Amino acid sequence: MFTDHELQQAFEAVVTRRTYPAGTVIMRPGDVITQIPIVAKGSLRILAQDPDGKERFLYHILPGETCSLSLTCCEARKTSAILAVVEEDAELQMVPARYADEWMVYPEWRRYVGAAQAQRFGELLETIETLAFRRMDDQLWNYLVKRAQAAGETNLKVTHQDIAQELGSPREVITRLLQQLQRKGLVTLSRGAVQVHLANAGERVPSQERP
């Protein structure tokens, strides 16, 4: 995980490794953050959720990455502001929250935290731009591409209602837009699944392995 031998030793001394099946909710808004999740395998989907339960997809966390919002909340002694769902079967390395501060004495940990926060900030800006300036059909395609990339496969086990909830749109609108994408050859719809044809749009699903 880390090249700094002392930091790696400290990490191995406290980390707990856990596996979760796809669809598991590992964090909800209002939860007290006691551990920082670092993804070893699989991926997590992060969503915002308002007091009425309405959701909005924000970004994914891939192998080697962590949730910067969790880091920020534990540093500020605040509860979780996000919903974290396992996108595909995942192995997580759970670090007690207290070490987010204590490990700041290690330059490599500071760089790791800074890089995570910078990356998430950029992804949140992209999400805001998408919401503010793109039509819903563009938002839908962007969402499908990101989920396919995070899962490492193009066959998404997801319903129209699931998508509608995470994009904050009526199900009827999502169904109509999915049918439009199907007519364009970009998706194939079946019960409880959406096959995303990235090759037809010049997109591809990259490997989840990060350098």
Secondary structure, DSSP 8 states (H G I E B T S, - for coil): --S-HHHHHHHHHH-EEEEE-TT-EEE-TT-B--EEEEEEEEEEEEEEE-TT--EEEEEEE-TT-B-HHHHHHHHTT-B--EEEEEEEEEEEEEEETTHHHHGGGSHHHHHHHHHHHHHHHHHHHHHHHHHHHS-HHHHHHHHHHHHHHHHTSSEE---HHHHHHHHT--HHHHHHHHHHHHHTTSEEEETTEEEE-GGGGT-----S---
